[in-house]
C-alpha cells in the first residue's frame, strides 16, 4: 500500500508556519528529505542491483541530484536537453545522456568547442535526418567525435493501435541494426548506447477497478511480453554492428519489469523520488510523497469555502482530472466543481475550510514531478520535524530548461 499523503504534510505545514517569518512571499516549495531518501532506497530495491540513471527533468534541483548520486545504486544522469547537459557538465557532473534529439544550434556549437564535454555527454539519435542536421551545424572535421545513443521505439502496436509515446521511428530489430550501421559509417560519430523507454508501462497508472484500469493492466501484460522479445532481438541486432556500453530502459512505474530484462544494463528513473500526485493512482508502488507547494488562503466566499491565491499548477499531458494538483493538507477540502484549479485563484470547499483563517497555508502536490520546480525558486527542506535547509531549484539556480 502507498503510505497516506496526509501524515507528513501536517508536520511540513507546522514547520512552514514557524519558518514563514523569514520567508518571502508565497507560494512556497517544500521537500521532505526523509521521504526522498526512503523513495531512493525503494527504487534501488526494485531495480534488483541494476544502476539507476537519474532522469533530471523529474528532479530539477542540483542538491537532490547530488543526494541521489551519493546514494548506492545511482549512476549517471539522463537530461532533458543538450543545453541542460552542458550546464551540468560545467558544474562538475559527468556521464550525461541527453534523453531527446537536439536541434539547439547554439548548444551544439558549444559542445563542439569542448572536447571534455564531448567525452562525457552522449547525444540521442534515431534518424539519418538528425545526423544531417547536426553535421550542417557542426561539420565532423570541426569537432571531436560525438557519442551516440540509439533509441528504439518501445511502444506497443496491435493492428492500427499505437499505445505509448511517439518517439523513435525505429521499431523493428532490422531497422535498428540498419541505423546502427549508418551511424557507424558516418564520420565523427561513435555509437555507444541503446535506449528504449516503455512509456505505456512506466508512465500510465494502473490502479483502480474501473474498465479503464482493467484495460490498462491487460495492455501492459501484452506489451511487456512483446517488448521483452523485441528488445532482446534489437540489442542482438545492434551487437552485430557495435558493442553497447549501456542499454537503458524503464521509468519509475516499470522498474521491476525493466530490471528483469536481461538486455537492460541500467534503468532511467526520477519521478518516484518526489512521488507526485499521479503516483497515488498506481498499484503496488509504495512511495512517500516528498515534494509539495503551499499557497495562502486569501478569501472566504462562503462559510465552507476558502479561496487560495494561485495554486492551479496543471501538469502536462492529456488534459483531464488526473492532471490537476492534489490537495495534500488539510484533507477535508476539494476543488469547487465549476472553477477547479486556477491560475489566479483556487476556491476550495469542505469541512476543513471552516477551520482555516486568512493567511493560512494549504499544501498541494503537483500531479507530476519536476514540473513543480519550474514554478518555485527553492525548496524548504524538512528533515524529521525541522526546517533544515534551502535548496534552489533549477529556476532558482538560473539553469533554464530549453
TORDOGU-924378 format. One record per residue (C-alpha): x, y, z; residue number from 1; residue in one letter. Coordinates in nm, 3 decimals. Layout:
east; north; up; num; residuo
X; Y; Z; NUM; A $
...
***
This chain:
east; north; up; num; residuo
0.000; 0.000; 0.000; 1; X $
0.117; 0.356; -0.074; 2; X $
0.156; 0.550; 0.254; 3; X $
-0.105; 0.820; 0.316; 4; X $
-0.008; 1.158; 0.172; 5; X $
-0.170; 1.324; 0.474; 6; X $
0.063; 1.221; 0.756; 7; X $
0.379; 1.413; 0.668; 8; X $
0.211; 1.725; 0.527; 9; X $
0.079; 1.804; 0.877; 10; X $
0.440; 1.818; 1.000; 11; X $
0.551; 2.011; 0.693; 12; X $
0.276; 2.266; 0.740; 13; X $
0.372; 2.320; 1.105; 14; X $
0.737; 2.368; 1.010; 15; X $
0.639; 2.608; 0.734; 16; X $
0.427; 2.821; 0.965; 17; X $
0.719; 2.853; 1.207; 18; X $
0.962; 2.947; 0.929; 19; X $
0.729; 3.184; 0.748; 20; X $
0.852; 3.498; 0.923; 21; X $
1.188; 3.464; 0.747; 22; X $
1.048; 3.372; 0.406; 23; X $
0.948; 3.589; 0.113; 24; X $
0.608; 3.592; -0.046; 25; X $
0.431; 3.260; -0.115; 26; X $
0.389; 3.021; -0.287; 27; X $
0.647; 2.803; -0.113; 28; X $
0.805; 2.475; -0.216; 29; X $
0.868; 2.210; 0.048; 30; X $
1.080; 1.897; 0.029; 31; X $
1.052; 1.613; 0.279; 32; X $
1.410; 1.484; 0.273; 33; X $
1.323; 1.176; 0.478; 34; X $
1.069; 1.080; 0.211; 35; X $
1.322; 1.149; -0.068; 36; X $
1.569; 0.911; 0.096; 37; X $
1.304; 0.647; 0.159; 38; X $
1.191; 0.664; -0.205; 39; X $
1.551; 0.646; -0.328; 40; X $
1.603; 0.324; -0.131; 41; X $
1.277; 0.178; -0.256; 42; X $
1.367; 0.242; -0.620; 43; X $
1.707; 0.074; -0.581; 44; X $
1.539; -0.224; -0.411; 45; X $
1.304; -0.258; -0.707; 46; X $
1.597; -0.222; -0.951; 47; X $
1.743; -0.552; -0.825; 48; X $
2.105; -0.442; -0.841; 49; X $
2.093; -0.260; -1.174; 50; X $
2.210; 0.105; -1.155; 51; X $
1.957; 0.385; -1.189; 52; X $
2.037; 0.673; -1.421; 53; X $
1.859; 0.978; -1.278; 54; X $
1.606; 1.144; -1.511; 55; X $
1.684; 1.506; -1.435; 56; X $
1.364; 1.654; -1.579; 57; X $
1.181; 1.485; -1.293; 58; X $
1.414; 1.638; -1.031; 59; X $
1.529; 1.986; -1.150; 60; X $
1.723; 2.056; -0.830; 61; X $
2.101; 2.009; -0.817; 62; X $
2.108; 1.938; -0.444; 63; X $
1.867; 1.648; -0.495; 64; X $
2.079; 1.521; -0.785; 65; X $
2.383; 1.532; -0.554; 66; X $
2.190; 1.345; -0.285; 67; X $
2.098; 1.069; -0.531; 68; X $
2.439; 1.037; -0.696; 69; X $
2.590; 0.992; -0.348; 70; X $
2.346; 0.705; -0.283; 71; X $
2.438; 0.346; -0.366; 72; X $
2.261; 0.226; -0.678; 73; X $
2.254; 0.559; -0.867; 74; X $
2.490; 0.634; -1.155; 75; X $
2.479; 0.898; -1.425; 76; X $
2.217; 1.146; -1.545; 77; X $
1.957; 1.143; -1.820; 78; X $
1.898; 1.508; -1.911; 79; X $
1.611; 1.666; -2.098; 80; X $
1.816; 1.889; -2.329; 81; X $
2.171; 1.932; -2.453; 82; X $
2.181; 2.282; -2.304; 83; X $
2.099; 2.136; -1.963; 84; X $
2.367; 1.869; -2.005; 85; X $
2.625; 2.135; -2.089; 86; X $
2.526; 2.347; -1.789; 87; X $
2.552; 2.047; -1.557; 88; X $
2.882; 1.942; -1.711; 89; X $
3.021; 2.291; -1.649; 90; X $
2.923; 2.246; -1.283; 91; X $
3.111; 1.921; -1.249; 92; X $
2.864; 1.648; -1.346; 93; X $
2.983; 1.362; -1.567; 94; X $
2.825; 1.068; -1.752; 95; X $
2.533; 1.255; -1.905; 96; X $
2.295; 1.114; -2.166; 97; X $
2.065; 1.360; -2.343; 98; X $
1.725; 1.193; -2.350; 99; X $
1.593; 1.361; -2.664; 100; X $
1.743; 1.462; -3.001; 101; X $
1.873; 1.818; -3.008; 102; X $
1.833; 2.090; -3.272; 103; X $
1.971; 2.361; -3.041; 104; X $
2.235; 2.508; -3.273; 105; X $
2.398; 2.720; -3.004; 106; X $
2.427; 2.420; -2.771; 107; X $
2.569; 2.203; -3.050; 108; X $
2.836; 2.465; -3.122; 109; X $
2.919; 2.491; -2.752; 110; X $
2.955; 2.113; -2.740; 111; X $
3.185; 2.111; -3.043; 112; X $
3.418; 2.358; -2.871; 113; X $
3.451; 2.146; -2.557; 114; X $
3.646; 1.822; -2.600; 115; X $
3.586; 1.715; -2.240; 116; X $
3.210; 1.765; -2.277; 117; X $
3.211; 1.556; -2.595; 118; X $
3.373; 1.275; -2.397; 119; X $
3.117; 1.294; -2.114; 120; X $
2.790; 1.371; -2.296; 121; X $
2.603; 1.121; -2.512; 122; X $
2.353; 1.251; -2.768; 123; X $
2.029; 1.081; -2.874; 124; X $
1.963; 0.996; -3.242; 125; X $
1.705; 0.787; -3.425; 126; X $
1.735; 0.900; -3.789; 127; X $
1.986; 0.996; -4.056; 128; X $
1.799; 1.325; -4.090; 129; X $
1.910; 1.419; -3.739; 130; X $
2.269; 1.330; -3.826; 131; X $
2.246; 1.553; -4.135; 132; X $
2.117; 1.842; -3.924; 133; X $
2.398; 1.805; -3.671; 134; X $
2.664; 1.786; -3.943; 135; X $
2.528; 2.103; -4.103; 136; X $
2.565; 2.291; -3.773; 137; X $
2.899; 2.140; -3.666; 138; X $
3.076; 1.957; -3.950; 139; X $
3.264; 1.645; -3.837; 140; X $
3.603; 1.788; -3.936; 141; X $
3.548; 2.082; -3.697; 142; X $
3.455; 1.891; -3.384; 143; X $
3.559; 1.599; -3.164; 144; X $
3.380; 1.268; -3.216; 145; X $
3.024; 1.268; -3.079; 146; X $
2.894; 0.989; -2.857; 147; X $
2.563; 0.849; -2.983; 148; X $
2.279; 0.664; -2.813; 149; X $
2.027; 0.497; -3.045; 150; X $
1.662; 0.493; -2.938; 151; X $
1.431; 0.201; -3.007; 152; X $
1.056; 0.264; -3.021; 153; X $
0.931; 0.069; -2.718; 154; X $
0.560; 0.134; -2.772; 155; X $
0.303; -0.141; -2.819; 156; X $
0.128; -0.185; -3.152; 157; X $
-0.171; -0.405; -3.223; 158; X $
-0.308; -0.363; -3.574; 159; X $
-0.382; 0.009; -3.617; 160; X $
-0.341; 0.075; -3.244; 161; X $
-0.031; 0.258; -3.121; 162; X $
-0.005; 0.262; -2.742; 163; X $
0.284; 0.456; -2.593; 164; X $
0.489; 0.767; -2.661; 165; X $
0.560; 0.855; -3.023; 166; X $
0.935; 0.881; -3.003; 167; X $
1.170; 0.690; -3.231; 168; X $
1.071; 0.566; -3.580; 169; X $
1.294; 0.260; -3.522; 170; X $
1.056; -0.020; -3.423; 171; X $
1.181; -0.342; -3.580; 172; X $
1.519; -0.500; -3.495; 173; X $
1.626; -0.483; -3.861; 174; X $
1.553; -0.108; -3.869; 175; X $
1.757; -0.068; -3.552; 176; X $
2.053; -0.258; -3.691; 177; X $
2.040; -0.063; -4.017; 178; X $
2.051; 0.270; -3.835; 179; X $
2.335; 0.148; -3.611; 180; X $
2.533; 0.070; -3.925; 181; X $
2.452; 0.415; -4.064; 182; X $
2.588; 0.581; -3.751; 183; X $
2.894; 0.357; -3.751; 184; X $
2.977; 0.459; -4.108; 185; X $
2.929; 0.834; -4.055; 186; X $
3.248; 1.031; -3.982; 187; X $
3.253; 1.198; -3.642; 188; X $
3.011; 0.969; -3.460; 189; X $
3.068; 0.686; -3.211; 190; X $
2.763; 0.471; -3.130; 191; X $
2.791; 0.376; -2.762; 192; X $
2.445; 0.315; -2.621; 193; X $
2.087; 0.196; -2.666; 194; X $
1.769; 0.332; -2.510; 195; X $
1.412; 0.204; -2.513; 196; X $
1.164; 0.394; -2.294; 197; X $
0.844; 0.196; -2.238; 198; X $
0.611; 0.490; -2.162; 199; X $
0.298; 0.272; -2.174; 200; X $
0.440; 0.067; -1.887; 201; X $
0.628; 0.327; -1.683; 202; X $
0.408; 0.631; -1.730; 203; X $
0.049; 0.502; -1.731; 204; X $
-0.119; 0.445; -1.394; 205; X $
-0.291; 0.111; -1.343; 206; X $
-0.476; 0.143; -1.013; 207; X $
-0.848; 0.106; -0.953; 208; X $
-1.133; -0.123; -1.054; 209; X $
-1.274; 0.070; -1.349; 210; X $
-1.296; -0.061; -1.707; 211; X $
-1.004; 0.170; -1.787; 212; X $
-0.790; 0.018; -1.512; 213; X $
-0.860; -0.338; -1.626; 214; X $
-0.788; -0.237; -1.985; 215; X $
-0.458; -0.076; -1.888; 216; X $
-0.347; -0.385; -1.696; 217; X $
-0.436; -0.611; -1.990; 218; X $
-0.248; -0.384; -2.232; 219; X $
0.057; -0.375; -2.005; 220; X $
0.072; -0.755; -1.976; 221; X $
0.062; -0.787; -2.355; 222; X $
0.314; -0.506; -2.404; 223; X $
0.563; -0.649; -2.153; 224; X $
0.568; -0.983; -2.329; 225; X $
0.607; -0.827; -2.676; 226; X $
0.875; -0.578; -2.575; 227; X $
1.086; -0.834; -2.391; 228; X $
1.116; -1.042; -2.706; 229; X $
1.165; -0.745; -2.938; 230; X $
1.425; -0.570; -2.722; 231; X $
1.629; -0.889; -2.697; 232; X $
1.625; -0.916; -3.078; 233; X $
1.701; -0.544; -3.127; 234; X $
2.001; -0.543; -2.894; 235; X $
2.132; -0.861; -3.055; 236; X $
2.099; -0.695; -3.395; 237; X $
2.288; -0.386; -3.278; 238; X $
2.565; -0.602; -3.135; 239; X $
2.636; -0.715; -3.490; 240; X $
2.749; -0.356; -3.550; 241; X $
2.889; -0.234; -3.216; 242; X $
2.903; -0.342; -2.852; 243; X $
2.689; -0.102; -2.642; 244; X $
2.837; 0.046; -2.328; 245; X $
2.485; 0.062; -2.186; 246; X $
2.128; -0.045; -2.263; 247; X $
1.886; 0.192; -2.092; 248; X $
1.520; 0.127; -2.023; 249; X $
1.245; 0.185; -1.778; 250; X $
1.091; 0.458; -1.571; 251; X $
0.966; 0.460; -1.213; 252; X $
0.642; 0.281; -1.294; 253; X $
0.810; -0.014; -1.464; 254; X $
1.134; -0.066; -1.270; 255; X $
1.076; -0.429; -1.160; 256; X $
0.981; -0.536; -1.513; 257; X $
1.269; -0.349; -1.675; 258; X $
1.520; -0.479; -1.420; 259; X $
1.419; -0.836; -1.508; 260; X $
1.505; -0.782; -1.876; 261; X $
1.850; -0.941; -1.925; 262; X $
1.935; -0.696; -2.206; 263; X $
1.893; -0.387; -1.987; 264; X $
2.208; -0.274; -1.806; 265; X $
2.067; 0.042; -1.641; 266; X $
1.729; 0.193; -1.558; 267; X $
1.614; 0.551; -1.603; 268; X $
1.402; 0.690; -1.319; 269; X $
1.336; 1.016; -1.141; 270; X $
0.967; 1.085; -1.075; 271; X $
0.949; 0.831; -0.795; 272; X $
1.189; 1.037; -0.585; 273; X $
0.922; 1.306; -0.537; 274; X $
0.622; 1.068; -0.571; 275; X $
0.387; 1.330; -0.720; 276; X $
0.008; 1.315; -0.723; 277; X $
-0.026; 1.084; -1.023; 278; X $
0.161; 0.814; -0.832; 279; X $
-0.132; 0.772; -0.594; 280; X $
-0.310; 0.612; -0.892; 281; X $
-0.053; 0.332; -0.937; 282; X $
-0.086; -0.014; -0.785; 283; X $
0.195; -0.163; -0.577; 284; X $
0.412; 0.149; -0.570; 285; X $
0.495; 0.208; -0.202; 286; X $
0.644; 0.556; -0.224; 287; X $
0.612; 0.853; 0.014; 288; X $
0.501; 1.194; -0.116; 289; X $
0.810; 1.414; -0.089; 290; X $
0.755; 1.740; -0.282; 291; X $
0.483; 1.993; -0.204; 292; X $
0.387; 2.353; -0.259; 293; X $
0.193; 2.583; -0.030; 294; X $
-0.043; 2.867; -0.119; 295; X $
-0.219; 3.108; 0.122; 296; X $
-0.588; 3.150; 0.194; 297; X $
-0.688; 3.499; 0.076; 298; X $
-1.071; 3.490; 0.074; 299; X $
-1.375; 3.327; 0.231; 300; X $
-1.662; 3.349; -0.020; 301; X $
-1.882; 3.123; 0.197; 302; X $
-1.855; 2.960; 0.541; 303; X $
-1.744; 2.628; 0.390; 304; X $
-1.534; 2.773; 0.105; 305; X $
-1.192; 2.937; 0.116; 306; X $
-1.002; 3.074; -0.181; 307; X $
-0.624; 3.041; -0.210; 308; X $
-0.404; 3.255; -0.431; 309; X $
-0.298; 3.076; -0.748; 310; X $
-0.237; 2.703; -0.690; 311; X $
-0.369; 2.591; -1.030; 312; X $
-0.047; 2.431; -1.148; 313; X $
-0.178; 2.182; -1.403; 314; X $
0.053; 1.909; -1.531; 315; X $
0.144; 1.839; -1.894; 316; X $
-0.011; 1.552; -2.083; 317; X $
-0.363; 1.464; -2.199; 318; X $
-0.595; 1.712; -2.023; 319; X $
-0.810; 1.557; -1.753; 320; X $
-0.877; 1.549; -1.378; 321; X $
-0.561; 1.345; -1.320; 322; X $
-0.350; 1.645; -1.434; 323; X $
-0.480; 1.865; -1.153; 324; X $
-0.283; 1.915; -0.832; 325; X $
-0.375; 1.707; -0.529; 326; X $
-0.482; 1.879; -0.208; 327; X $
-0.246; 1.729; 0.048; 328; X $
-0.345; 1.916; 0.366; 329; X $
-0.590; 1.987; 0.518; 330; X $
-0.756; 1.667; 0.393; 331; X $
-1.118; 1.779; 0.417; 332; X $
-1.107; 2.003; 0.109; 333; X $
-1.194; 1.959; -0.257; 334; X $
-1.200; 2.177; -0.568; 335; X $
-1.517; 2.369; -0.646; 336; X $
-1.660; 2.191; -0.949; 337; X $
-1.728; 2.489; -1.176; 338; X $
-1.388; 2.656; -1.108; 339; X $
-1.137; 2.380; -1.028; 340; X $
-0.768; 2.485; -1.001; 341; X $
-0.699; 2.834; -1.135; 342; X $
-0.402; 3.048; -1.229; 343; X $
-0.514; 3.348; -1.021; 344; X $
-0.723; 3.181; -0.753; 345; X $
-0.846; 2.839; -0.649; 346; X $
-1.158; 2.808; -0.432; 347; X $
-1.167; 2.503; -0.205; 348; X $
-1.475; 2.362; -0.037; 349; X $
-1.523; 2.122; 0.252; 350; X $
-1.543; 2.078; 0.626; 351; X $
-1.184; 2.187; 0.687; 352; X $
-1.247; 2.519; 0.514; 353; X $
-1.423; 2.635; 0.831; 354; X $
-1.102; 2.588; 1.033; 355; X $
-0.882; 2.795; 0.802; 356; X $
-0.813; 3.165; 0.855; 357; X $
-0.698; 3.430; 0.610; 358; X $
-0.323; 3.379; 0.563; 359; X $
-0.325; 3.010; 0.649; 360; X $
-0.146; 2.782; 0.405; 361; X $
-0.286; 2.489; 0.207; 362; X $
-0.044; 2.221; 0.089; 363; X $
-0.066; 2.074; -0.261; 364; X $
0.112; 1.803; -0.457; 365; X $
0.177; 1.864; -0.826; 366; X $
0.045; 1.585; -1.047; 367; X $
0.391; 1.536; -1.199; 368; X $
0.739; 1.554; -1.051; 369; X $
0.989; 1.806; -1.189; 370; X $
0.732; 2.046; -1.333; 371; X $
0.680; 2.187; -0.984; 372; X $
1.035; 2.325; -0.993; 373; X $
0.950; 2.549; -1.289; 374; X $
0.723; 2.746; -1.050; 375; X $
0.941; 2.784; -0.740; 376; X $
1.293; 2.915; -0.679; 377; X $
1.377; 2.691; -0.385; 378; X $
1.269; 2.405; -0.165; 379; X $
1.238; 2.448; 0.208; 380; X $
1.400; 2.122; 0.314; 381; X $
1.250; 1.940; 0.611; 382; X $
1.427; 1.657; 0.794; 383; X $
1.241; 1.494; 1.080; 384; X $
1.021; 1.775; 1.207; 385; X $
1.276; 2.051; 1.149; 386; X $
1.336; 2.306; 0.874; 387; X $
1.700; 2.227; 0.791; 388; X $
1.799; 2.398; 0.468; 389; X $
1.707; 2.581; 0.146; 390; X $
1.780; 2.405; -0.182; 391; X $
1.749; 2.610; -0.502; 392; X $
1.566; 2.455; -0.793; 393; X $
1.694; 2.486; -1.148; 394; X $
1.489; 2.806; -1.172; 395; X $
1.649; 2.949; -0.858; 396; X $
1.989; 2.835; -0.983; 397; X $
1.949; 3.019; -1.314; 398; X $
1.950; 2.689; -1.502; 399; X $
1.672; 2.714; -1.761; 400; X $
1.548; 2.405; -1.945; 401; X $
1.522; 2.488; -2.314; 402; X $
***
